[in-house]
């Protein structure tokens, strides 16, 4: 008999008290829990492809920690200085919460660094470890302990801690480090925190609804790659890829891939014709012990009308759960719903 390729995993779990998502939640009913819930519909296009939250703009995933930026797709006065709230994770799975103000001086489609407080100015001159601004003033040492972060030019994305500043207008700022390239004529942001460790976006929202044909992006320095997207007529992004937080004190301790449901139109063809749809899920079950390292698994689930998969599998911290949609030659719309249970959420 010919062997059929198998891709899966097997484990022995002692004293498991649940068998589906409902009983999993009941089992943890006396613990603090949060659910990450996703609902969306997508058009399959033949081969299996990662699910995207926006039909016009593809989302990318960072390969390593980096500085990210926030902007609108096009300049819009109604968004001037608006707050964009982003919760992100570093590559260790530690959760961080930030607020970024869209630019209200140049244009809202200018990429501003994460944590921007709309204290923007242009550097007039550089002398050693000091920079002289063009217009921004302040009281003596008002900005000490904050950061200068490059918005444009050679220093874009670079953060320097401020030691002191003069009380003059424009102010002169002394930095901890000598700028490693010309700062002259560059736009800078003065902000309380410097965030250069973004790895995955967990949540993103804006104080104003994204207008027609004008998404709000979390992106790289020139918006070539978008990491989270608030779609038109929305105030919240819907990240499709889930990143498991760290299991450390003060954060979540257990995470479960609870249920995955997919619905699609029934396809009827001949008995010998493969039809229907494919849902792919890549995830990493929690390592059983220190001797068995965690490894990711890809499950390919074919279905026609309805898929209801409730694995209730505990996930390894700091790993991705990625969803894919495809079809067997008949393009159609697929509605995807998933729920991930986070147990013992304490602080964030």
Secondary structure, DSSP 8 states (H G I E B T S, - for coil): -------------TT---SSHHHHHHHTTTS-EEEEEEEEEEE--SS-EE--S-SSS-----SS-B--EEEESS--GGGTT-EEEEEEE-TT--EEEEEEE--SSS-TTS-EETT--S-EEEEEEEETTEEEESS---STTTTTTSEEEESSGGGBT-EEEEEEE-SSSS-EEEESS--SS--TT-EEEEES-----B-EEEEEEESS---TT--EEEE-TTSSSEEEEE-TT-SB----SEE-----TTS--EEEEEEEEEEE------TTS--SEEEEEEEEB--SBTTB---EEEEEEEESSEEEE---EEB-TT-EEEEEEEESS---EEEEEEEEEEE-----
